[in-house]
Structures are given as structure tokens and as C-alpha cells.
């Protein structure tokens, strides 16, 4: 593999533009002191090519053209009034300063964002008011306050090994976790069940969003 070009975008405010992060031969660094306002942000690079260093996204549409996997850098971003589209798995959003040292980790925030056109799988939301967020519907489902609801969730029998792997280990999630979102076909396949069997149990809880 050849050298990657560093694309550093910092100390700027960009409004009403199409902002593309699509060159797979580049490393993108967004921030510090970068604000994108009312932009269409197009992402089509692997997570390892995208580094968010305290950037602010305000009223942006963020279109993920290639599944973004295991991307923790959203917790170094401030997201307000944004709409997400596309597939994201293993991603973290919100305020989780304990994750790492450095000022930009403390700046992480999310509010008034819409994920209804996104597919989220194994995504976590930290230190935010989830009442301001819109989550994707079935076959995605979201468990609010997973630590507080852990005992209630363990009071029923879950299909496959979902109960053993997910429910019984909720207490090991970071204390900052305020919601967990899963994609039923994916998690069911991994945990020896089906989306239909999962849904039967999910329907017993009026607080689960699906």
C-alpha cells in the first residue's frame, strides 16, 4: 500500500455545501475548530480513514455510502439537528469523556438528531437526552436506559442466547450509556434466534423503541 494523503480541515466554518469524504487513498482529519452548518456530508471511507477532532455538525444531512463500522470518533463530535442516512454498526455517539483523555473527547454531544433513515446495529448513545433523538424503527430496535432497565429485561425469557449475551451483560456497559440500538436480523443471526422470535419478546416492553 502506498502513502496516504492527509486531508486536514480545521479552523473553518462551512455552510450550505456538499462536503465529501470519499477518497479511500486519504486520511481525513475533521477539526479542531471546524463547523459544518446545513451541509450535505457524504461519507464513503472506512472508519480508520476518518478522524473527527472536535468538529461541530449543525443541521447537516450525513449520508453514509459505505457501512461505517466500529467508529468511536462520533463521541469527539458535536451533533445538533442532523439527519443520518445509511448503515452504521458498532458506533458510539454523545458525551463519553471517560473513553479517552484529550479536550475533544469532552466536547462530544448529540441532540435533536434523526436516525429514522439509518440502519444502526450495536450502536450506543452516551450522556445525552434521548428524548430529543429519533431512532430507526423495526427491524432496528432501541433499548433506552439499558443499565436501569437491566433487571426488568432479565425478568423474561429471551430466545436463543440473546438473554445470556446481551441482557445479562447490560451491567457491563459504560455508566454513560443511555441507549443501545440493534439491527434485529444481524443480532438474531449471531445469537441463534430469529427477528420474529425477538420481536415477540420486545413487544412485552412498552419502553423499547421499535
N, C-alpha and C positions, 0 to 999 in steps of 0.2 A: 504494500500500500504506500502511495506517495504521501508527501506532506499535505496537511490540511491547511486551508487558508483560514485565518482568524478574522471573523467579521464582528467588530466591536461597535455597538450602537449605544451611546451613553450621552448624558448631559443634553438631552433634546426633548422637545415636545412635538409630537407628530399628530396632526388632526386630519380626519376625513380622507385617509389614504388607504390604498391596498398595500398591506405590509406582508411580504412573502419571506418565509423561512423554508426554503425548498432545495437549496444546493447541498447535495449529500457529500460533496468534497470540501465542505466548510464547517468550521466550528463557530456557532453563533453565541455571542455574549450580549444579552439584553440588560442594560443598566451598568452601573448605577445611574440614578437621576434620569431615567427615561420614562416618559409618559406617553402612552398611546391613547388617543381620545377619538371615539367614534370611527375607529379604523376596522377594516376587514383584515383580520390576521389569518394568514394561510400557513399551516404547519405541515410539512411533509419531509421530516427528517427523524431519525431515531433519537430517543431520549438523550443518548450520550453526546449528541451533536448540539444540544440546546441547553444553554446555561442562562438562567434568569437570576439577575443580581440586583434585586430590589426594584424591578420595573413596575410601573403602575399601568393597569389596563382599565379604562373608563368607557363604559357604553360601547364596547367593541363586540364584534362577532368573531369568534375564534373557531376556525374551521380546521379540524384535524383530518388531513387527507390520507395519512398513514397512521395505523394504530400506534398510539403513544403508550409505551409500556414502562412501568416502574419509574415514573418521573416524579421525584420529590421536590423539584425546583419550584413547583407552583406555590409552595409554602414560603418562598422568598419573593413572591409577587403580591401586589395589592390588586384585587379584582373587584370591580364595582360596576354593577349594571351590565354585565357581559352575558352573551348568549354563546353557548358551546354547541358545536356540531361534530359528529364523528365518534370514533372509538377510543376510549381511554381505559387502561387497565393498570391496577397497582399504583395509582396516582394518589397523592396527598394534597389537600387544599386547606387554606386557612392559616390560623395562628398557632404555630408549634415551635416556640423559641427553644425548647429543650432539645430539639433534634440535633442542633449543632451550635457552635459558637459563631460569632460574627454578627454585625449590626443588621445585615439584610435579612437574617432569619427572624429577627424580632419585628420586621416590618410586614410580615405576611398577614394577609387579611382577605376575607371574602364576604360580600353581601350583595343582595339584590341580583343574583345571577340565575340564569335559566339553563338547565341541563336537559330539558324535555326532548330536544332533538339529538341528544348524545347517547351513546351506549357506554355505561360505566360498569366496570367489573372490578371487584376488590378495591374500590376507591374509598378513601377515608376523608372525613371533614373534621377539622380541629378548631377549637377555640372561637366559634362563630355562632351567630343566631340563625339556626337553620330555618326559622320561620320566614326569613327573607329570601330563601332559595327555592327554586322549583326543580324537583328531581324527575328523572325519567320514569315512565310507567312500565308496567309489565311488558316484556319479560324481565325488566330490571325491577329490583325492589330495594327499599332503603329501610334500615333499622335505626331510628333515632335513639339517642341516649343509650347506646348498647351496654355500657357498664351499669347504669342504673336499672336497666330492664333485664339484666342477665338472669336473675333468679326467676322472674316471670317467664322468660323464654325457655328456661330449662324445666318448667313445670309440665311440659307436654312432650310427647314422643315424636321426634323428627325422623324422616325417612333416611335410609342409607346410613352413612356415617356423618351426616351434617351436624347432628347434635354433638357428637364426640369431638369433631374437628373445629366447628365454628362456635356453637353455643357454649360448650363447656370451657372454651378458652377465651371467652369475651373479656374476662377479668385481666387478661394479659395485654389487652390493647392499651396504648398510652392514655394516661388520665385526661389528656386534652381532647380525646376522640368524642365528638358529639353526634356523628352519624357514620354508618357503613352502608355502602351501596354494592350490590352484587348483580350479575347477569345470570339469570336462572339456568339457561342451557349450559353455560360453561361450568358453573359451580356444581350443578347436578351431575354432569358427566364425571367430574373429578371425585365426587363424594357418593358415588354408587346409588344414585336415585334418578328421578325424572323431574322436569319442571312442573308437571301436573301434580305429582305427589308433594312437592314442596309447596305449591300454591294451596293445596288443601289445608296445610297447617298454617301457612301465612294468614289465611283468611280468618283464623281464630283470633287474631290480634288486631284491634282497631287502630293501633298506633303505627303499625308498619305501613309504609307508603309503597303502593304498587299499582 
